[in-house]
Amino acid sequence: MKYNVLFLHGFFSSGNCDFGKALKNCLTDELRSYDDMYATDEVDVLSPDLPLDPNSALEFIRKKVEENN
């Protein structure tokens, strides 16, 4: 099974923040090593940089969800 996770960072942060990196690590490597049940699952963590303008950010998020749904 394939899972898509969209991590949304806070404003004045980036998709490459420490929490985003930790989430990617946890959901990809550590989850598989935790339980064999997840060994064949594919997890794609998207952590894009969001526009600073709230309206632009909302439109960007909607497009990402549509592209990865």
Protein Blocks (a to p, Z undefined) as FASTA:
>chain_A
ZZdddddddehiafkbmklmmmmmmmmmmmmmmpmklmmpccddddddddfblklmmmmm
mmmmmmmZZ
